[in-house]
């Protein structure tokens, strides 16, 4: 659900990025409680009527509702936000969504996070929450950016290091700026991860959190899996994904079918054409349905299939155990049977 929230802070953190803080009214505090690593969808006409963009929350749990926005080439909304958004303005903001970083536990844990570019945004929420809420937890952060000036949340990370000098270690890699240490010069890649294995990086790490461009995250994950890290300990989030090939349609019906869906406790039925995604059909009768990126990345549109079969064009948000439990991304799911029934509330 979207609400109009007032911007209380718009701090420039790099030449092309800002940290935006929102005021949450007392009657909406419960609705905007978030877990580490969740994101917010912003609805704005900048970029087209009703366009949505997804931005990760960049605060520890219990902190202010804050996101990081980096201006993208050709990005209508991000360019407007970085250049023109000011305190006192209001934005339409969806309540927090996503499950990245929500598996945190208490008691003597070791966490390693890898981030590149604006992927630091949810990672900052994850590591700062772990350090604040879990007094015995040790955190290692490997963070890659282009230059020192291009580093998002650099001051926040320095403050975090000062507050937890014994439990928080950070290695900063710069791809376009030479450093004293050759290891930290250049892109954070598989070769650097392997060089750190057994010293900075340890196989007894409880949880690994990865966020960055798709190619980087896939390279990091493959490197960790090859080193023997169990897949269930690796949690990943993407802020961009490339185009995906259409999924096979093994039982696609020849004519239109029906979709029955439950959203916010209300069940509706809508015609479902063979080329429709589930989200396409839902939005025809429920424009308030949850979605953000429409690229299979953010997971905002997740629902559970209760009856029928679907095939997903792409999936960058759901893990294997979620797929086994029947979860799908409705923005990427197309019918493989004449009727489908899903539940957004489960």
GIGI-V624450 format. One record per residue. N is the residue number from 0. RES is the residue in one small letter. PSI is psi in whole degrees, 0 to 359 (* if undefined). OMEGA is omega in degrees with one decimal (999 if undefined). D_LAST is the distance of its C-alpha to the last C-alpha in Angstrom with 2 decimals. Layout:
{{N	RES	PSI	OMEGA	D_LAST} {N	RES	PSI	OMEGA	D_LAST}}
This chain:
{{0	x	138	179.7	16.15} {1	x	147	173.3	19.74} {2	x	151	174.2	22.55} {3	x	118	178.2	26.20} {4	x	141	179.6	27.06} {5	x	135	176.3	30.66} {6	x	124	178.5	31.88} {7	x	344	178.8	33.90} {8	x	140	176.9	34.85} {9	x	83	-172.2	35.53} {10	x	125	176.9	37.25} {11	x	121	-176.8	38.68} {12	x	341	167.7	37.96} {13	x	179	179.3	39.61} {14	x	332	-175.5	41.70} {15	x	27	179.6	38.70} {16	x	148	177.7	35.73} {17	x	152	170.6	34.78} {18	x	121	-175.2	32.54} {19	x	124	-179.8	31.05} {20	x	138	-177.8	30.16} {21	x	148	168.6	28.50} {22	x	128	177.6	29.19} {23	x	115	179.4	26.19} {24	x	156	-175.7	27.36} {25	x	324	-177.1	27.03} {26	x	354	178.9	24.68} {27	x	5	-177.0	22.16} {28	x	314	-179.4	22.48} {29	x	321	-178.0	19.22} {30	x	330	-176.9	17.32} {31	x	15	170.7	19.06} {32	x	137	-175.8	18.82} {33	x	158	171.4	18.09} {34	x	160	-176.3	17.92} {35	x	131	176.6	20.55} {36	x	357	179.7	20.19} {37	x	170	-178.0	17.76} {38	x	167	176.8	19.02} {39	x	141	170.6	19.71} {40	x	134	177.5	20.10} {41	x	130	177.5	23.43} {42	x	126	-175.8	24.34} {43	x	150	176.8	28.08} {44	x	351	173.6	30.71} {45	x	114	-173.9	32.49} {46	x	1	-179.9	31.92} {47	x	150	-177.9	31.31} {48	x	123	176.3	29.97} {49	x	16	-179.3	26.41} {50	x	147	180.0	26.19} {51	x	144	175.2	23.44} {52	x	146	-178.3	23.97} {53	x	131	-179.9	21.81} {54	x	133	-178.6	23.52} {55	x	148	176.9	22.66} {56	x	134	-175.7	23.27} {57	x	55	178.4	26.61} {58	x	153	171.2	26.82} {59	x	157	176.5	26.21} {60	x	133	-176.1	23.58} {61	x	350	178.9	25.34} {62	x	185	-178.9	27.51} {63	x	157	176.8	27.89} {64	x	105	-172.3	25.41} {65	x	140	176.5	27.27} {66	x	161	173.4	26.86} {67	x	131	179.4	29.39} {68	x	121	177.9	30.51} {69	x	132	-179.2	32.94} {70	x	125	-179.5	35.01} {71	x	151	176.3	34.52} {72	x	122	-179.7	37.33} {73	x	5	-177.6	37.02} {74	x	109	-176.1	33.93} {75	x	312	-178.5	34.40} {76	x	313	-177.1	31.86} {77	x	323	177.4	32.48} {78	x	317	177.8	36.21} {79	x	316	-177.4	36.12} {80	x	315	-177.9	34.05} {81	x	323	-174.1	36.36} {82	x	331	-169.8	39.53} {83	x	340	-178.3	39.00} {84	x	137	-176.7	36.06} {85	x	156	172.7	37.54} {86	x	139	-176.1	36.70} {87	x	336	174.1	36.39} {88	x	161	176.8	34.61} {89	x	150	177.1	31.15} {90	x	152	173.1	28.19} {91	x	117	-172.4	24.96} {92	x	126	176.3	22.29} {93	x	153	176.5	18.49} {94	x	154	-173.8	16.65} {95	x	145	179.5	16.09} {96	x	168	176.7	13.62} {97	x	158	-177.1	13.73} {98	x	4	178.5	13.79} {99	x	124	177.3	17.47} {100	x	7	-175.2	19.39} {101	x	7	-177.8	16.77} {102	x	15	-175.2	18.08} {103	x	144	180.0	21.21} {104	x	168	178.0	22.91} {105	x	154	172.6	26.03} {106	x	106	167.7	29.42} {107	x	63	-174.9	31.82} {108	x	153	173.2	29.79} {109	x	126	-177.0	31.06} {110	x	135	173.4	29.14} {111	x	133	178.8	30.43} {112	x	140	176.2	29.26} {113	x	130	-178.4	30.65} {114	x	151	173.9	30.59} {115	x	136	177.5	32.58} {116	x	225	-179.4	33.36} {117	x	359	172.2	30.68} {118	x	349	177.6	28.28} {119	x	341	-172.8	29.65} {120	x	301	177.6	27.47} {121	x	331	179.1	24.20} {122	x	320	177.5	26.44} {123	x	318	177.7	28.42} {124	x	317	-178.6	25.40} {125	x	309	-173.7	24.50} {126	x	322	179.6	28.10} {127	x	324	176.8	29.14} {128	x	316	179.5	26.25} {129	x	317	-179.0	27.06} {130	x	324	-178.0	30.73} {131	x	323	-172.1	30.28} {132	x	344	-174.7	27.81} {133	x	91	-169.8	29.05} {134	x	342	179.6	32.85} {135	x	2	-175.2	33.58} {136	x	138	173.4	31.61} {137	x	138	-176.4	33.67} {138	x	133	173.3	32.49} {139	x	130	178.3	34.16} {140	x	126	170.3	33.54} {141	x	118	-171.3	35.02} {142	x	121	179.1	35.05} {143	x	130	173.5	36.63} {144	x	175	-175.4	37.91} {145	x	308	-179.8	40.86} {146	x	171	177.3	43.21} {147	x	316	-178.7	43.41} {148	x	339	-177.4	43.36} {149	x	5	-174.1	40.22} {150	x	116	178.5	38.24} {151	x	138	176.7	35.28} {152	x	32	178.8	34.87} {153	x	318	179.9	38.02} {154	x	321	178.3	39.20} {155	x	320	179.6	35.90} {156	x	322	176.8	36.01} {157	x	320	177.3	39.65} {158	x	322	179.2	38.84} {159	x	321	177.9	36.17} {160	x	319	179.0	38.82} {161	x	325	-178.1	41.34} {162	x	333	-176.2	39.02} {163	x	61	-173.1	38.10} {164	x	333	-177.8	41.10} {165	x	342	-173.4	40.78} {166	x	354	-177.9	37.06} {167	x	120	176.9	36.35} {168	x	136	-180.0	38.09} {169	x	133	172.7	37.80} {170	x	122	-175.7	39.52} {171	x	124	-178.6	39.82} {172	x	131	-179.3	40.66} {173	x	120	-174.7	42.39} {174	x	338	-176.6	42.70} {175	x	23	179.7	45.37} {176	x	124	-178.2	47.28} {177	x	145	176.8	49.46} {178	x	167	179.8	49.01} {179	x	318	179.0	51.37} {180	x	120	177.4	49.26} {181	x	330	-179.6	49.11} {182	x	324	-176.1	45.87} {183	x	0	176.5	44.14} {184	x	132	-178.5	45.72} {185	x	178	-174.2	43.80} {186	x	146	173.7	40.24} {187	x	107	-173.7	37.84} {188	x	187	-176.8	37.72} {189	x	322	-178.7	37.73} {190	x	319	179.4	41.40} {191	x	320	177.6	40.89} {192	x	316	-178.9	37.93} {193	x	326	178.7	40.13} {194	x	332	-179.6	43.05} {195	x	352	-176.1	41.00} {196	x	133	179.5	39.71} {197	x	348	175.8	41.18} {198	x	279	177.5	42.29} {199	x	321	-178.9	39.76} {200	x	139	-174.1	36.92} {201	x	142	178.9	36.31} {202	x	345	-179.9	34.53} {203	x	13	176.2	33.45} {204	x	135	-176.7	31.08} {205	x	320	-177.1	27.73} {206	x	139	176.7	25.63} {207	x	131	179.7	26.54} {208	x	124	-176.0	25.06} {209	x	132	175.6	26.22} {210	x	131	-179.9	26.13} {211	x	196	176.4	28.52} {212	x	154	-175.4	29.54} {213	x	312	-176.5	28.10} {214	x	319	-179.6	31.44} {215	x	313	-178.0	31.93} {216	x	319	178.7	28.52} {217	x	321	177.9	28.97} {218	x	314	179.1	32.51} {219	x	314	-177.4	31.53} {220	x	315	178.8	28.79} {221	x	321	179.9	31.24} {222	x	318	179.3	33.91} {223	x	319	178.4	31.85} {224	x	319	179.1	30.79} {225	x	333	178.8	34.47} {226	x	357	176.5	35.45} {227	x	8	178.7	33.37} {228	x	127	177.5	30.32} {229	x	137	-176.3	27.34} {230	x	328	-177.6	24.70} {231	x	348	177.4	21.89} {232	x	353	-176.2	23.87} {233	x	120	179.6	23.95} {234	x	130	-174.2	21.39} {235	x	151	177.4	22.17} {236	x	137	-180.0	21.69} {237	x	147	170.5	23.73} {238	x	2	172.4	25.26} {239	x	143	175.7	26.73} {240	x	143	179.2	26.33} {241	x	174	179.7	28.95} {242	x	146	-179.5	28.75} {243	x	151	175.3	27.10} {244	x	147	178.1	28.51} {245	x	144	178.2	26.73} {246	x	152	178.1	24.75} {247	x	144	-179.1	26.49} {248	x	82	-168.9	25.72} {249	x	329	-177.4	26.79} {250	x	31	-172.5	26.00} {251	x	129	178.8	25.89} {252	x	153	-177.6	26.82} {253	x	336	-179.1	30.08} {254	x	187	180.0	29.08} {255	x	152	177.2	26.31} {256	x	202	179.7	23.21} {257	x	148	173.5	20.32} {258	x	126	172.3	16.74} {259	x	126	-177.1	14.52} {260	x	149	176.2	11.41} {261	x	128	-178.7	9.26} {262	x	124	-178.7	9.39} {263	x	41	175.1	9.96} {264	x	1	-178.6	10.15} {265	x	131	-178.0	12.70} {266	x	132	-179.6	13.05} {267	x	161	177.2	15.71} {268	x	139	-177.5	17.78} {269	x	149	175.5	19.79} {270	x	143	-176.5	22.40} {271	x	107	176.9	21.56} {272	x	157	-176.2	24.63} {273	x	339	178.9	25.09} {274	x	353	-179.4	25.54} {275	x	145	159.4	22.53} {276	x	160	177.2	19.55} {277	x	321	-179.0	16.30} {278	x	321	176.6	16.38} {279	x	312	-177.5	20.00} {280	x	317	-178.9	19.26} {281	x	316	-175.6	16.45} {282	x	341	177.7	18.81} {283	x	333	-178.8	21.55} {284	x	343	179.4	20.06} {285	x	80	-180.0	17.58} {286	x	350	177.9	19.41} {287	x	5	-178.9	17.12} {288	x	146	-177.0	14.27} {289	x	127	170.8	13.47} {290	x	164	176.7	15.77} {291	x	287	-168.8	18.78} {292	x	332	-175.1	20.80} {293	x	23	179.7	20.22} {294	x	8	-179.9	21.64} {295	x	19	-174.6	18.83} {296	x	313	-168.0	19.57} {297	x	334	179.4	17.47} {298	x	5	-177.6	13.86} {299	x	326	-173.5	13.10} {300	x	17	-175.6	12.04} {301	x	141	175.6	9.43} {302	x	167	179.8	7.16} {303	x	129	175.9	6.61} {304	x	121	179.6	9.88} {305	x	333	-179.1	10.25} {306	x	145	-177.9	13.96} {307	x	182	-178.8	16.71} {308	x	146	176.3	17.51} {309	x	163	172.1	17.55} {310	x	138	-179.8	19.58} {311	x	133	175.8	19.05} {312	x	323	-178.8	22.19} {313	x	154	177.3	21.42} {314	x	109	175.8	19.01} {315	x	8	-172.6	19.98} {316	x	330	-174.0	16.70} {317	x	138	176.5	14.73} {318	x	170	-176.1	16.32} {319	x	319	-179.0	17.25} {320	x	330	177.6	14.96} {321	x	321	177.0	11.86} {322	x	320	179.3	13.60} {323	x	330	-180.0	14.31} {324	x	5	173.2	10.74} {325	x	7	179.2	10.37} {326	x	144	174.6	9.22} {327	x	162	171.4	11.70} {328	x	113	-172.9	13.28} {329	x	335	178.4	13.72} {330	x	343	-177.7	17.01} {331	x	357	-172.4	18.41} {332	x	131	177.2	17.18} {333	x	151	-173.6	19.75} {334	x	138	169.7	19.92} {335	x	359	176.8	21.75} {336	x	164	-174.7	21.68} {337	x	338	176.8	22.73} {338	x	147	-179.2	19.42} {339	x	143	175.2	15.83} {340	x	128	-178.5	12.64} {341	x	162	179.9	9.32} {342	x	119	177.8	6.09} {343	x	345	-171.5	5.84} {344	x	350	-176.0	3.81} {345	x	*	999	0.00}}
